[in-house]
Amino acid sequence: MLTIYSFTINFHTISIQNVNKNILSSLLLAFIAGGISAVFKVEKISLGLATMSDAIVIYIDYLLFYVFNNWIELQIIPILVFTVLYIIGYLIIWLCIYHQIKIQVK
């Protein structure tokens, strides 16, 4: 017996204002996230403090823009899921960079 699977995608239209809001806020989000890397250039701040500052600023940046654009709901469960996934993602990226730098130093 042949089973045919079909996927239904529900398309909905959004206004030009929402498109513009999403584009501009995405640019600002990326600008803030990219600019915070300057924390690592400051010699008076320890690596641990710079990393923590970087993680917190990027987390707040993402969370505020995601809620502002209605990409996640302003409820406890979606925010907890976002937080857990953010921490996991940040740690994976940080460990990859750390490992690569450790190899280069040797």
C-alpha positions as CSV (number, residue, x, y, z in Angstrom):
1,M,0.0,0.0,0.0
2,L,1.3,3.4,-1.0
3,T,1.1,6.1,1.7
4,I,1.3,9.6,0.5
5,Y,2.4,12.2,3.0
6,S,1.4,15.8,2.5
7,F,2.6,18.8,4.4
8,T,0.4,21.8,4.8
9,I,2.2,25.1,5.2
10,N,0.0,27.8,6.6
11,F,1.1,31.1,5.0
12,H,0.0,34.3,6.4
13,T,0.7,37.8,5.2
14,I,2.4,40.4,7.3
15,S,2.4,44.1,6.8
16,I,5.2,46.1,5.3
17,Q,5.6,47.8,8.7
18,N,6.3,44.4,10.4
19,V,8.7,43.5,7.6
20,N,10.6,46.7,8.1
21,K,10.5,46.4,11.9
22,N,11.9,42.9,11.7
23,I,14.7,43.8,9.2
24,L,15.7,46.9,11.1
25,S,15.6,45.2,14.5
26,S,17.6,42.3,13.1
27,L,20.3,44.7,11.9
28,L,20.4,46.4,15.3
29,L,20.5,43.0,17.1
30,A,23.5,42.0,15.0
31,F,25.2,45.4,15.5
32,I,24.9,45.1,19.3
33,A,26.0,41.4,19.3
34,G,29.0,42.2,17.1
35,G,29.9,45.3,19.0
36,I,30.1,43.6,22.4
37,S,33.1,41.6,21.2
38,A,35.1,44.8,21.9
39,V,34.9,43.7,25.6
40,F,37.6,41.2,24.8
41,K,39.9,44.0,23.5
42,V,39.9,45.8,26.9
43,E,43.0,44.7,28.7
44,K,41.9,45.6,32.2
45,I,39.1,43.1,32.2
46,S,39.7,39.5,32.9
47,L,38.8,36.8,30.4
48,G,36.1,35.4,32.7
49,L,34.5,38.8,33.3
50,A,34.7,39.7,29.6
51,T,33.1,36.3,28.7
52,M,30.3,36.8,31.2
53,S,29.6,40.3,30.1
54,D,29.5,39.1,26.5
55,A,27.1,36.3,27.3
56,I,24.8,38.5,29.3
57,V,24.6,41.4,26.8
58,I,24.0,39.0,23.9
59,Y,21.4,37.1,25.8
60,I,19.5,40.3,26.8
61,D,19.9,41.6,23.2
62,Y,18.5,38.5,21.7
63,L,15.7,38.1,24.2
64,L,14.5,41.7,23.9
65,F,14.4,41.7,20.1
66,Y,12.8,38.2,20.0
67,V,10.0,39.4,22.3
68,F,9.7,42.8,20.5
69,N,9.3,41.1,17.2
70,N,7.0,38.4,18.6
71,W,9.4,35.7,17.6
72,I,8.9,34.2,21.0
73,E,6.0,34.6,23.4
74,L,6.4,36.6,26.6
75,Q,5.6,33.6,28.8
76,I,7.8,31.6,31.2
77,I,8.0,28.4,29.2
78,P,9.2,29.9,25.9
79,I,11.6,32.1,27.7
80,L,13.0,29.1,29.7
81,V,13.4,27.1,26.5
82,F,15.1,30.1,24.8
83,T,17.4,30.5,27.9
84,V,18.4,26.8,28.0
85,L,19.1,26.7,24.2
86,Y,21.0,30.0,24.4
87,I,23.3,28.7,27.2
88,I,23.9,25.4,25.3
89,G,24.6,27.2,22.1
90,Y,26.9,29.8,23.8
91,L,28.8,27.0,25.6
92,I,29.3,25.0,22.4
93,I,30.6,28.0,20.5
94,W,32.8,29.1,23.3
95,L,34.3,25.6,23.7
96,C,35.0,25.3,20.0
97,I,36.8,28.7,20.0
98,Y,38.7,27.8,23.2
99,H,39.7,24.5,21.7
100,Q,40.9,26.1,18.4
101,I,42.9,28.7,20.3
102,K,44.4,26.1,22.5
103,I,45.6,24.2,19.5
104,Q,47.1,27.3,17.9
105,V,49.0,28.2,21.1
106,K,50.7,24.7,21.3
